[in-house]
Amino acid sequence: MLNYFNYISKKRATLNWLEKVLLTIFIVTCFLTLFGKTQMLSEIEAISKWHLFAFSFSLATCLLSIYKINNPLSKINQKTVIYYISIIITDFSCILALHGLLQAMEVVPCSRYFIITGTFENPVGLVASLCASIPFIVYSIRKAKFLPLKYSNISILLIVVICISISGSRTAILTMGVIGIIIIHQLRKIRFSKKSIILFATGLIILTGGLYFLRKDSADGRLLVWKCSWDMFMDKPFAGHGIGGFQANYMNYQAIYFENHPDSKYSRLSDNVNYPFNEYLGLLINYGLVGCLIVFSVFLVLWNLCKWNRCDETQTATLCLTSIGLLALFSYPLSYIFIWCMLLLSISIILFFANNTITLQVLRWKKLLYSLGVVLSTVILLYSGTKLFVQYSWGQVAKASLKEQTASTFAKYKDLFPLLKDNKYFLYNYAVELNYGKRYKESIQIAQLCEKLWADYNLQLLLGDNYNQLKRYKEAEKHIMLAANMCPTRFIPLYELFKIYKNTNNKEKSIRMAKTILKKPIKINSLQVQYIIADIKLYLSLKD
């Protein structure tokens, strides 16, 4: 943040109080969405960040609307504010990229599954944030009049490019390359001929193919997800499955696919999936063709506004939207709050510079629109503030129960239930606590509510365990078999089925399942898998 504070100290007089407040809110929001960490469960932390983002955005909207109502003739110095914002984004990108590079050098700890993740759980959040920031970093370089600041920002851009390159994210590398070509085209004012466009398209196809073979298994896994996702879309093409429809249904579709294709080549690539790896496909699944048409209409309007008000600022915003749009083809950038922050920032910039195209009739309604903005943002402020308090209460209960589960634990969960009964993560957490406390019937009731919102491998295992503990073996077998079909690579469901057959003295099925487990290819040779195989071998040796 050194760039920002150095610049703002020299230009303090150019900002009014509203501009300073808006920039401060932006800094706090970026910091918390990129670096904010708590000691709560990851699910609670993620949901709390979303409510915090809604709180910050609605607060900024409310303040801006009130200011414009009271000062209708005053104007915000848009270009100055955008320059400050670009400096803030540049500095945060530098910290984020350096953190990733330190992880790559094994100076800072990282997930055992990835080379670098930054402050996120996997590389997607890191590279998506950096790719979306590149247009603003370039903008800060172009607008910097102080040479040391310009060179500093160029160095940051290089650090960001290196971090993305070593992340191994094919989507991010492809996005960075396309955005780089567009930026060079804009800076050099190069006119592309038909021949050069054809060459560029051919090169892009070759690059995409090369990136596919770089990590073929991962790419094939996405093909499976897209295949099952397309089946979901075809079942409800017009209105979609509704909000959260993908997570509520996808794993059931994957289970049906593997039940019908037990020898599929995709079975070894299967996993517990929460994202469609394509935001456009996710949009179609959740909201259907109708929702997709509305969203694309909005972006078509924004595109036209940008064309009619072409300047460095709107081009930067368009590049940021393009970057997010490219990432959305093969990944899930909209699962990260910072990307939403960049998305709304870019849309706001385009709208702020659209004053020249707004008719006089619309301008007459400005005061009413600002008043409506105050009302709506106040409602969102109250809602998100309440939700933040509830999430905090849940976090405290969950954290305390990890140390010691007492009678008051269940009483507190029961009190929170009416406020969080539509939250799948809360319901799952509550059901797990009840299972751990040997309240199996209550755990089943809560897990069944969760099942309506979330088709999940672990949830099916939980339901299976609850029924198993109650000696309701038929129901237990049904749920564990569903978990086995959801993720055919996993050993645990098969081992649980083996134990059910063993406990019910079904010798034929238990031996058959034991042999199936031994023949199963091992994807990750964990201690748990080694224990399962050892136990199965012991069982079969005793039977012989």
C-alpha positions as CSV (number, residue, x, y, z in Angstrom):
1,M,0.0,0.0,0.0
2,L,3.1,2.3,0.0
3,N,2.3,3.5,-3.5
4,Y,-1.2,4.6,-2.5
5,F,-0.3,6.4,0.7
6,N,2.7,8.2,-0.9
7,Y,0.4,9.4,-3.7
8,I,-2.5,10.4,-1.6
9,S,-0.3,12.3,0.9
10,K,0.9,14.5,-2.0
11,K,-2.6,15.0,-3.6
12,R,-4.8,15.2,-0.5
13,A,-6.5,18.3,-1.6
14,T,-7.9,16.7,-4.8
15,L,-10.2,14.3,-2.8
16,N,-13.4,15.3,-1.0
17,W,-14.7,13.4,2.1
18,L,-16.9,11.1,0.1
19,E,-14.1,10.0,-2.2
20,K,-11.8,9.3,0.8
21,V,-14.6,7.3,2.5
22,L,-15.3,5.3,-0.7
23,L,-11.6,4.5,-1.2
24,T,-11.2,3.5,2.4
25,I,-14.1,1.1,2.1
26,F,-12.6,-0.3,-1.1
27,I,-9.2,-0.9,0.7
28,V,-10.9,-2.6,3.7
29,T,-13.0,-4.8,1.4
30,C,-10.1,-5.8,-0.8
31,F,-8.0,-6.6,2.3
32,L,-10.6,-8.7,4.0
33,T,-11.6,-10.6,0.8
34,L,-8.0,-11.3,-0.2
35,F,-6.2,-11.7,3.2
36,G,-8.9,-11.9,5.9
37,K,-8.6,-15.1,7.9
38,T,-10.4,-16.3,11.0
39,Q,-10.1,-19.4,13.2
40,M,-13.6,-20.5,12.2
41,L,-14.5,-23.4,9.9
42,S,-13.7,-22.6,6.3
43,E,-17.4,-22.7,5.3
44,I,-18.4,-20.2,7.9
45,E,-15.5,-17.9,7.0
46,A,-16.4,-18.0,3.3
47,I,-20.1,-17.2,3.9
48,S,-19.1,-14.4,6.3
49,K,-16.9,-12.9,3.6
50,W,-19.9,-12.8,1.2
51,H,-22.0,-11.0,3.8
52,L,-19.1,-8.6,4.6
53,F,-18.8,-7.8,0.9
54,A,-22.6,-7.1,0.6
55,F,-22.3,-4.9,3.7
56,S,-19.4,-2.9,2.3
57,F,-20.9,-2.5,-1.2
58,S,-24.3,-1.4,0.1
59,L,-22.6,1.0,2.5
60,A,-20.7,2.6,-0.4
61,T,-23.9,2.7,-2.5
62,C,-25.8,4.3,0.4
63,L,-23.2,7.0,1.1
64,L,-22.9,7.8,-2.6
65,S,-26.7,8.1,-3.0
66,I,-27.1,10.3,0.0
67,Y,-24.2,12.6,-1.2
68,K,-25.8,12.9,-4.7
69,I,-29.2,13.7,-3.2
70,N,-27.8,16.5,-1.0
71,N,-25.2,17.7,-3.6
72,P,-27.0,17.2,-7.0
73,L,-24.6,19.6,-8.8
74,S,-21.4,18.2,-7.4
75,K,-19.3,15.7,-9.2
76,I,-16.9,13.0,-8.2
77,N,-13.6,13.3,-9.8
78,Q,-13.9,10.0,-11.6
79,K,-10.5,9.7,-13.2
80,T,-8.7,10.6,-10.0
81,V,-10.7,8.1,-8.0
82,I,-10.1,5.4,-10.6
83,Y,-6.4,6.1,-10.6
84,Y,-6.3,5.7,-6.8
85,I,-8.2,2.5,-7.1
86,S,-5.7,1.2,-9.7
87,I,-2.9,1.9,-7.3
88,I,-4.7,0.1,-4.5
89,I,-5.3,-2.9,-6.8
90,T,-1.7,-2.9,-8.0
91,D,-0.3,-2.9,-4.4
92,F,-2.7,-5.7,-3.3
93,S,-1.7,-7.7,-6.4
94,C,2.0,-7.3,-5.6
95,I,1.5,-8.7,-2.0
96,L,-0.7,-11.6,-3.3
97,A,1.8,-12.5,-6.1
98,L,4.8,-12.3,-3.7
99,H,3.0,-14.5,-1.3
100,G,2.5,-17.1,-4.1
101,L,6.1,-16.9,-5.2
102,L,7.3,-17.5,-1.6
103,Q,5.1,-20.5,-1.5
104,A,6.7,-21.8,-4.7
105,M,10.1,-21.3,-3.1
106,E,8.8,-23.2,0.0
107,V,9.5,-20.2,2.2
108,V,5.8,-19.9,3.1
109,P,3.7,-23.0,3.8
110,C,1.2,-24.1,1.1
111,S,-1.4,-26.8,0.5
112,R,0.2,-30.3,-0.1
113,Y,-1.9,-30.6,-3.3
114,F,-0.7,-27.5,-5.1
115,I,2.6,-25.5,-5.7
116,I,1.0,-22.2,-4.9
117,T,-2.4,-21.0,-3.7
118,G,-1.7,-17.6,-2.2
119,T,-4.2,-16.9,0.6
120,F,-6.8,-19.2,-1.1
121,E,-7.5,-22.9,-0.7
122,N,-6.4,-23.6,-4.3
123,P,-4.7,-21.7,-7.2
124,V,-8.0,-20.7,-8.9
125,G,-8.6,-17.8,-6.4
126,L,-5.0,-16.6,-6.7
127,V,-4.7,-16.6,-10.5
128,A,-8.2,-15.3,-11.1
129,S,-7.6,-12.3,-8.8
130,L,-4.2,-11.6,-10.5
131,C,-5.7,-11.9,-14.0
132,A,-8.5,-9.5,-13.2
133,S,-6.0,-7.1,-11.7
134,I,-3.7,-6.9,-14.8
135,P,-5.8,-4.3,-16.7
136,F,-5.7,-1.9,-13.6
137,I,-2.0,-2.5,-13.1
138,V,-1.4,-1.5,-16.8
139,Y,-3.6,1.5,-16.3
140,S,-1.6,2.6,-13.2
141,I,1.6,2.3,-15.3
142,R,0.2,4.4,-18.1
143,K,-1.1,7.1,-15.8
144,A,1.8,7.3,-13.4
145,K,3.7,10.6,-13.9
146,F,6.3,10.0,-11.3
147,L,9.0,7.8,-12.9
148,P,9.9,5.7,-9.8
149,L,6.2,4.9,-9.4
150,K,5.9,3.9,-13.0
151,Y,9.0,1.6,-12.8
152,S,7.7,0.2,-9.5
153,N,4.4,-0.7,-11.1
154,I,6.1,-2.3,-14.1
155,S,8.1,-4.5,-11.7
156,I,4.8,-5.5,-10.0
157,L,3.3,-6.4,-13.4
158,L,6.3,-8.7,-14.0
159,I,5.9,-10.3,-10.6
160,V,2.3,-11.0,-11.3
161,V,3.0,-12.5,-14.8
162,I,5.7,-14.8,-13.3
163,C,3.3,-15.9,-10.5
164,I,0.6,-16.7,-13.0
165,S,3.0,-18.6,-15.2
166,I,4.4,-20.9,-12.5
167,S,0.9,-21.5,-11.0
168,G,0.3,-24.2,-13.6
169,S,-3.2,-22.9,-14.3
170,R,-3.8,-23.3,-18.0
171,T,-6.9,-21.1,-18.0
172,A,-5.0,-18.3,-16.4
173,I,-2.1,-18.5,-18.8
174,L,-4.4,-18.5,-21.7
175,T,-6.4,-15.5,-20.3
176,M,-3.1,-13.6,-19.6
177,G,-1.9,-14.2,-23.1
178,V,-5.2,-13.0,-24.7
179,I,-5.4,-9.9,-22.5
180,G,-1.7,-9.1,-23.2
181,I,-2.4,-9.2,-27.0
182,I,-5.4,-6.9,-26.6
183,I,-3.4,-4.4,-24.4
184,I,-0.6,-4.3,-27.0
185,H,-3.1,-3.8,-29.7
186,Q,-4.6,-0.8,-27.8
187,L,-1.3,0.7,-26.8
188,R,0.3,0.4,-30.3
189,K,-3.0,1.1,-32.1
190,I,-2.3,-1.8,-34.4
191,R,-5.0,-2.7,-36.9
192,F,-5.4,-6.4,-37.4
193,S,-5.9,-7.6,-40.9
194,K,-8.1,-10.7,-41.7
195,K,-4.9,-12.7,-42.2
196,S,-3.5,-11.8,-38.8
197,I,-6.9,-12.5,-37.1
198,I,-6.9,-16.0,-38.8
199,L,-3.3,-16.6,-37.6
200,F,-4.1,-15.4,-34.1
201,A,-7.2,-17.7,-34.0
202,T,-5.1,-20.7,-35.2
203,G,-2.4,-20.0,-32.7
204,L,-5.0,-19.8,-29.9
205,I,-6.4,-23.2,-30.9
206,I,-3.0,-24.7,-31.0
207,L,-2.1,-23.2,-27.6
208,T,-5.4,-24.4,-26.1
209,G,-4.7,-27.9,-27.4
210,G,-1.2,-27.8,-26.0
211,L,-2.5,-26.7,-22.6
212,Y,-5.1,-29.6,-22.8
213,F,-2.3,-32.2,-23.1
214,L,-0.3,-30.5,-20.4
215,R,-2.6,-31.9,-17.8
216,K,-4.9,-34.3,-19.7
217,D,-6.4,-36.1,-16.7
218,S,-7.6,-32.8,-15.2
219,A,-9.1,-31.7,-18.6
220,D,-10.8,-35.1,-19.0
221,G,-12.3,-34.7,-15.5
222,R,-13.9,-31.5,-16.6
223,L,-15.3,-33.2,-19.7
224,L,-17.2,-35.5,-17.3
225,V,-18.5,-32.6,-15.3
226,W,-19.7,-30.8,-18.5
227,K,-21.3,-34.0,-19.8
228,C,-23.4,-34.4,-16.6
229,S,-24.0,-30.7,-16.4
230,W,-25.4,-30.7,-19.9
231,D,-27.9,-33.5,-18.9
232,M,-29.0,-31.2,-16.0
233,F,-29.6,-28.3,-18.4
234,M,-31.5,-30.4,-20.8
235,D,-33.9,-31.5,-18.0
236,K,-34.9,-27.9,-17.3
237,P,-33.7,-25.8,-20.2
238,F,-35.9,-22.7,-19.9
239,A,-36.2,-21.8,-16.2
240,G,-33.3,-23.8,-14.8
241,H,-33.0,-25.6,-11.5
242,G,-33.1,-22.3,-9.5
243,I,-30.6,-20.6,-7.1
244,G,-28.1,-23.2,-6.0
245,G,-29.5,-25.7,-8.4
246,F,-26.1,-27.0,-9.5
247,Q,-25.0,-28.0,-6.0
248,A,-28.4,-29.3,-5.1
249,N,-28.5,-31.8,-8.0
250,Y,-25.1,-32.3,-9.8
251,M,-23.7,-35.2,-7.7
252,N,-26.9,-37.1,-8.1
253,Y,-26.5,-36.8,-11.9
254,Q,-22.9,-38.0,-11.6
255,A,-24.0,-41.0,-9.5
256,I,-26.6,-41.9,-12.2
257,Y,-24.0,-41.7,-14.9
258,F,-21.6,-44.0,-13.1
259,E,-24.4,-46.4,-12.2
260,N,-25.3,-46.7,-15.9
261,H,-21.6,-46.7,-17.0
262,P,-19.7,-48.7,-14.3
263,D,-16.7,-49.2,-16.6
264,S,-16.4,-45.6,-17.8
265,K,-12.9,-44.2,-18.4
266,Y,-14.0,-41.2,-16.3
267,S,-14.5,-43.2,-13.1
268,R,-10.8,-42.8,-12.1
269,L,-11.2,-39.0,-12.5
270,S,-14.4,-38.6,-10.5
271,D,-14.5,-36.4,-7.4
272,N,-16.9,-34.5,-5.1
273,V,-17.9,-31.6,-7.4
274,N,-19.2,-28.3,-6.3
275,Y,-18.6,-26.2,-9.5
276,P,-19.4,-26.8,-13.2
277,F,-15.9,-25.5,-14.2
278,N,-17.8,-23.1,-16.6
279,E,-19.7,-20.2,-15.3
280,Y,-21.8,-19.9,-18.4
281,L,-22.9,-23.5,-18.0
282,G,-23.6,-22.9,-14.4
283,L,-25.8,-19.9,-15.4
284,L,-27.7,-22.1,-17.8
285,I,-28.2,-24.8,-15.1
286,N,-29.4,-22.5,-12.4
287,Y,-31.4,-19.9,-14.4
288,G,-32.0,-21.5,-17.7
289,L,-32.2,-19.8,-21.1
290,V,-34.3,-17.0,-19.7
291,G,-31.8,-16.0,-17.0
292,C,-28.9,-16.4,-19.5
293,L,-30.7,-14.1,-22.0
294,I,-31.2,-11.4,-19.3
295,V,-27.5,-11.5,-18.2
296,F,-26.2,-11.3,-21.8
297,S,-28.6,-8.5,-22.5
298,V,-27.2,-6.5,-19.6
299,F,-23.6,-7.1,-20.8
300,L,-24.6,-6.1,-24.4
301,V,-25.8,-2.8,-23.0
302,L,-22.6,-2.3,-21.1
303,W,-20.6,-3.1,-24.3
304,N,-22.5,-0.5,-26.3
305,L,-22.0,2.1,-23.5
306,C,-18.3,1.4,-23.5
307,K,-18.1,1.8,-27.3
308,W,-20.0,5.1,-27.1
309,N,-17.8,6.4,-24.3
310,R,-14.4,5.1,-25.3
311,C,-11.6,6.2,-23.0
312,D,-8.7,4.7,-21.0
313,E,-10.9,4.1,-18.0
314,T,-13.8,2.3,-19.9
315,Q,-11.2,0.2,-21.8
316,T,-9.6,-0.8,-18.6
317,A,-13.0,-1.8,-17.2
318,T,-13.8,-3.8,-20.4
319,L,-10.5,-5.6,-20.2
320,C,-11.2,-6.6,-16.6
321,L,-14.6,-7.9,-17.6
322,T,-13.0,-9.7,-20.6
323,S,-10.4,-11.3,-18.3
324,I,-13.2,-12.6,-15.9
325,G,-15.2,-13.8,-18.9
326,L,-12.3,-15.8,-20.3
327,L,-11.5,-17.3,-16.9
328,A,-15.2,-18.3,-16.6
329,L,-14.9,-20.5,-19.7
330,F,-12.9,-23.2,-17.9
331,S,-13.0,-22.3,-14.2
332,Y,-15.1,-20.8,-11.4
333,P,-13.9,-17.3,-10.7
334,L,-17.3,-16.0,-9.5
335,S,-16.9,-18.2,-6.4
336,Y,-14.4,-15.7,-5.1
337,I,-15.5,-12.4,-3.6
338,F,-12.6,-10.3,-4.9
339,I,-13.7,-11.2,-8.5
340,W,-17.2,-9.9,-7.7
341,C,-15.6,-6.8,-6.3
342,M,-13.7,-6.3,-9.6
343,L,-16.8,-7.2,-11.6
344,L,-18.9,-4.5,-9.9
345,L,-16.1,-2.0,-10.0
346,S,-15.7,-2.4,-13.8
347,I,-19.5,-2.1,-14.4
348,S,-19.6,1.0,-12.2
349,I,-16.8,2.6,-14.2
350,I,-18.6,2.0,-17.5
351,L,-21.9,3.4,-16.0
352,F,-20.1,6.4,-14.5
353,F,-18.7,7.3,-17.9
354,A,-22.1,6.8,-19.6
355,N,-23.5,10.2,-18.6
356,N,-23.2,11.5,-22.2
357,T,-25.5,8.8,-23.6
358,I,-28.2,9.0,-20.9
359,T,-31.2,11.0,-22.1
360,L,-32.5,14.1,-20.4
361,Q,-35.7,12.3,-19.4
362,V,-33.6,9.7,-17.4
363,L,-31.6,12.5,-15.7
364,R,-34.9,14.0,-14.3
365,W,-35.4,10.7,-12.5
366,K,-31.9,10.8,-10.9
367,K,-33.1,12.0,-7.5
368,L,-35.7,9.2,-7.4
369,L,-33.1,6.7,-8.4
370,Y,-30.7,7.8,-5.7
371,S,-33.5,7.7,-3.1
372,L,-34.3,4.2,-4.2
373,G,-30.6,3.4,-3.9
374,V,-30.6,4.6,-0.3
375,V,-33.6,2.5,0.6
376,L,-32.3,-0.7,-1.1
377,S,-28.8,-0.3,0.2
378,T,-30.1,0.3,3.8
379,V,-32.2,-2.9,3.6
380,I,-29.1,-4.9,2.4
381,L,-27.0,-3.2,5.1
382,L,-29.4,-4.4,7.8
383,Y,-29.8,-7.9,6.3
384,S,-26.0,-8.5,5.8
385,G,-25.2,-7.0,9.2
386,T,-27.7,-9.4,10.9
387,K,-26.3,-12.3,8.9
388,L,-22.8,-11.4,9.9
389,F,-23.8,-11.5,13.6
390,V,-25.5,-14.9,13.1
391,Q,-22.5,-16.3,11.3
392,Y,-20.2,-15.1,14.1
393,S,-22.5,-16.9,16.7
394,W,-22.4,-20.1,14.6
395,G,-18.6,-19.8,14.4
396,Q,-18.2,-19.5,18.1
397,V,-20.4,-22.5,18.8
398,A,-18.6,-24.6,16.1
399,K,-15.2,-23.6,17.5
400,A,-16.2,-24.4,21.1
401,S,-17.6,-27.8,20.0
402,L,-14.3,-28.8,18.5
403,K,-12.8,-28.6,22.0
404,E,-15.6,-30.1,24.0
405,Q,-19.2,-31.1,23.0
406,T,-21.6,-30.4,25.9
407,A,-25.4,-30.3,26.3
408,S,-25.4,-26.6,25.7
409,T,-23.8,-27.2,22.3
410,F,-27.0,-28.7,21.0
411,A,-29.1,-26.1,22.6
412,K,-27.2,-23.3,20.8
413,Y,-27.4,-25.1,17.5
414,K,-31.2,-25.5,18.0
415,D,-31.4,-21.7,18.7
416,L,-29.5,-20.9,15.5
417,F,-31.5,-23.4,13.4
418,P,-34.5,-21.0,12.6
419,L,-32.0,-18.4,11.4
420,L,-29.8,-20.7,9.3
421,K,-32.1,-23.4,8.2
422,D,-31.5,-22.5,4.5
423,N,-27.8,-22.7,4.9
424,K,-26.5,-26.1,3.6
425,Y,-23.2,-25.8,5.4
426,F,-24.9,-25.1,8.8
427,L,-27.2,-28.0,8.3
428,Y,-24.4,-30.3,7.5
429,N,-22.3,-29.1,10.4
430,Y,-25.3,-29.5,12.8
431,A,-26.0,-33.0,11.5
432,V,-22.3,-34.0,12.1
433,E,-22.5,-32.6,15.6
434,L,-25.6,-34.6,16.3
435,N,-24.0,-37.7,14.9
436,Y,-20.9,-37.2,17.0
437,G,-23.2,-36.8,20.0
438,K,-24.9,-40.1,19.2
439,R,-28.2,-38.4,18.4
440,Y,-28.7,-40.4,15.2
441,K,-32.4,-39.8,14.6
442,E,-32.1,-36.0,15.0
443,S,-29.0,-36.1,12.8
444,I,-31.0,-37.9,10.1
445,Q,-33.8,-35.2,10.2
446,I,-31.3,-32.4,9.8
447,A,-29.2,-34.2,7.1
448,Q,-32.4,-34.8,5.1
449,L,-33.1,-31.1,5.1
450,C,-29.5,-30.5,4.0
451,E,-30.0,-33.2,1.2
452,K,-32.7,-31.0,-0.4
453,L,-30.1,-28.2,-0.8
454,W,-26.9,-30.1,-1.4
455,A,-26.1,-33.4,-3.2
456,D,-22.9,-34.3,-1.6
457,Y,-20.7,-37.4,-1.2
458,N,-19.9,-36.7,2.5
459,L,-23.5,-36.0,3.3
460,Q,-24.5,-39.5,1.9
461,L,-21.9,-41.1,4.0
462,L,-23.2,-39.3,7.1
463,L,-26.7,-40.5,6.4
464,G,-25.4,-44.0,5.9
465,D,-23.6,-43.9,9.2
466,N,-26.7,-42.6,11.0
467,Y,-28.9,-45.5,9.7
468,N,-26.1,-48.0,10.3
469,Q,-25.9,-47.0,14.0
470,L,-29.6,-47.4,14.3
471,K,-29.3,-50.9,12.6
472,R,-31.5,-49.8,9.7
473,Y,-29.2,-51.5,7.2
474,K,-31.3,-51.2,4.1
475,E,-31.4,-47.4,4.4
476,A,-27.7,-47.3,5.2
477,E,-26.9,-49.4,2.2
478,K,-28.9,-47.2,-0.1
479,H,-27.1,-44.0,1.0
480,I,-23.6,-45.5,1.0
481,M,-24.2,-47.1,-2.4
482,L,-25.2,-43.6,-3.7
483,A,-21.9,-42.2,-2.2
484,A,-20.0,-45.0,-4.0
485,N,-21.6,-44.1,-7.3
486,M,-21.0,-40.4,-6.8
487,C,-17.2,-41.0,-6.4
488,P,-16.2,-44.4,-7.8
489,T,-12.5,-43.8,-6.9
490,R,-13.2,-43.7,-3.2
491,F,-12.5,-46.7,-1.0
492,I,-14.5,-45.6,2.1
493,P,-18.1,-46.3,0.7
494,L,-17.1,-49.8,-0.5
495,Y,-15.5,-50.5,2.9
496,E,-18.7,-49.3,4.7
497,L,-20.8,-51.5,2.5
498,F,-18.5,-54.4,3.3
499,K,-19.0,-53.8,7.0
500,I,-22.7,-53.7,6.6
501,Y,-22.7,-57.1,4.8
502,K,-20.4,-58.5,7.4
503,N,-22.5,-57.3,10.3
504,T,-25.7,-58.7,8.7
505,N,-24.0,-62.0,8.2
506,N,-24.3,-61.8,4.4
507,K,-21.3,-63.9,3.6
508,E,-21.7,-63.9,-0.2
509,K,-22.0,-60.1,-0.5
510,S,-19.2,-59.4,2.0
511,I,-16.7,-61.7,0.2
512,R,-17.7,-60.2,-3.2
513,M,-17.3,-56.7,-1.9
514,A,-13.9,-57.6,-0.3
515,K,-12.6,-58.9,-3.6
516,T,-13.9,-55.7,-5.4
517,I,-12.0,-53.6,-2.9
518,L,-8.8,-55.5,-3.5
519,K,-9.1,-55.2,-7.3
520,K,-9.8,-51.5,-7.1
521,P,-7.0,-49.2,-8.5
522,I,-5.5,-47.0,-5.9
523,K,-5.6,-43.3,-6.8
524,I,-4.0,-41.9,-3.6
525,N,-2.2,-44.5,-1.3
526,S,-3.2,-42.9,2.0
527,L,-2.9,-44.5,5.4
528,Q,-6.6,-44.9,5.5
529,V,-6.6,-46.9,2.2
530,Q,-3.7,-49.0,3.5
531,Y,-5.7,-49.8,6.6
532,I,-8.8,-50.8,4.6
533,I,-6.8,-53.1,2.3
534,A,-5.0,-54.7,5.3
535,D,-8.3,-55.3,7.0
536,I,-9.8,-56.8,3.9
537,K,-6.8,-59.1,3.4
538,L,-7.1,-60.3,7.0
539,Y,-10.8,-61.0,6.5
540,L,-10.3,-63.0,3.3
541,S,-7.4,-65.0,4.9
542,L,-9.6,-66.0,7.8
543,K,-12.3,-67.1,5.4
544,D,-9.9,-69.2,3.5
